[in-house]
């Protein structure tokens, strides 16, 4: 109880086209469960409490189905995971044509500069790569670099491949940014905990 009360609360959102596996990826990370194929994801969020670098963190993950109506949630989140399906080239084009425009600040013409919170790019359904890969790993890395993402991962919700690593990279970057923005708080914590470096 005490841990949850003192936990740092982070809210992440998953964005991507239809059929990229947003719900399965979230549920695999939060609950260790995946949805059957053709499953209609219900609205809402899922949360879990983790310990990372001795810090207790409550991670809430929401799925944005409608980009145009999800503006408030996008604006208020601390981190974003953008998903595409490596077996569907159109899902990568959807990111280029739709997602980037929604995330951009109208005052900036540079996509990377306009996204003000940590972002990871996720090529999901890596378990289908051998049979039906349509997006190369190089193309995924290239887009990740264009967006200046803090991480690029090819994941499989089905096989639980790189799922935890992807989310914890996002958590780590948010916490790193928070520490950089609040250096006095971090110094006080280290001093009070008698941390010797």
N, C-alpha and C positions, 0 to 999 in steps of 0.2 A: 504493500500500500504506500509506504513512504517513498519508495523508489519512483512509483508512477507520479506521485504528487510533485516530486522534484525534477521530473524528466523534462528535458528540452523537447518542445513540440515542433515537428516539421511536417509540412504538408506538400506532397508532391503530386503532380498530375501526369497522366499518360495521354499522349496525343498520337493519332495515326489514323490511317484509312480503315475501311471496313475489312475485317478478316485478317488483320495483322497479328491478332492474339493478345490484345491489350488485357482483357479480363483474365485469360489463362496465366499471363505473366504475373499480373498482380496477385492472383490467388496462390500461385506457386510460391511467390516470395512471402506473402503474409501467412498462408495456411498450409503450404506444402500440398496443395490440391490443384488439379487442372480441370478445366471444363471440357465436356465432350464436344466433338466437332458440331458445327452448326448450332451452337448454344447461343441463345440471345442473352447478352449480359444485362443484368438488372442495374438500375441506377444506384448511386450511393458510393460510399467509401469503405475501405477496410483499413484497419490499424493493427500495429504490433509494437511492442516495446523491446528495444534491443540495447545492448551495451557495446559501445565502440570506443576504444581508447579510454576505458574506465569512466565513460560518460553514459548516463542513462538517457535514451532518446526514444520518444514516442513518434513513430513514423506513420502518417496517414497517407494513403494513396487513393486518388480519385481518377476516374476515367472521364475524359472529355469526348462526348459523342458528337456534339454539335459545336463546331468551332465558333460560329457567329454568336451563339447565345452563351458561350462559356467564358466571356470576357472577364467577368469579375473574379472567377475562380483562377483564371490564368494570371491575372494581375496580382492576386493575393498569395499565390503559392511561393514556396521557397526553392523549388527545383522542378525541372521538367525532364521527362523521358519521352523522346520522340521515337516512335516505332515504325518500321516497315517490315514487310515480309520478303525474305530473300528469294522466295520462289514466285514473286510477283513484281515484275519491273514497274508496273503502274503504281504500286504503293510507294516507291521511291519518288516517282514523278509527282505524286500527290503531295509529298512533303515540299518539294520545290515549288509547286504551283499554288498550294493552299496554306500549308502550315506556316511557312516562313512569313508570308504576308500578314497572317493573324498576329504573329509574335512581334513583328516589327513595330517600333515606335515610328509614327508618321513623320517625326522630325529628323529621322536618320535614313539615308539611302543605303547604308551598309548593314546587311543582315546580321553580321557578327556583332557589330557595335550596338545594335538595337535591342538585342536580347539581354536583359539586365540581370538575369539570374542563371545559376549553373544549369547546364543542359547536357544530357548524354544522348547519344544516338544509338539505337538498338536495332540490329538486324535480327528479327525473331524467326523462329521455325528453322533453326540450323539443322535440325534432324532431317529436313527434307533436302538438304544441300546436294547430296550425292545423286539424287534422282531428278531434281527439278530446279537447280539453281538458275535464277534469271538475273540476280544482282551480284556482281563480283564483290569480294571483300575490298578490293581496291577502290571500287566506286563508292562503297560505304565510307571508307576512310577519307576519301576525297571530300565528300559532303560534310563529314564531321569536322574536317579541317577548315572548310569554308565557314562553318558556323562557329568555329572555335569552341567546340564542345570540350568538356572536361574529361570525356571518356567515350570510346566507341567499343561496342561489344556485339558479337554475334551470339545469340542466345537460343536456347530451346526450353520453352516452358514444359514441354512434354518430358524431356530428359533431365530437367533441372540443371541445364548447362549454363554457367556464367550468370545465372539469375541473381543470386545473392551478391556476387562480385559487382554487378552493374549497379544495383541499388546502393550498396555500401560505398561505392565510389562517389555517388551523388551525395550521400549523407556526409561523407568525409569532406567533400569540397564545400558544402554549405557550412559545416562547422568550422572549417579553415577560414572561410570568408568572415564568419561571425567573430572569430577570435581576432582577425586582423582589424575589424572595425571597432572592436572593444578591447584593446590591448591592456588597459588598466584593470579591467575585470579579470582577465586571464592572469595577470601578475599577482593580484590579490589572492586568487584561488591557489596558485602555485605556492605562494608564501604561506598561506594558512594550512596547506596540506604538507608543508615541509618537503617539497619535492627537491631532490638533489640531482642536478644534471651533470 
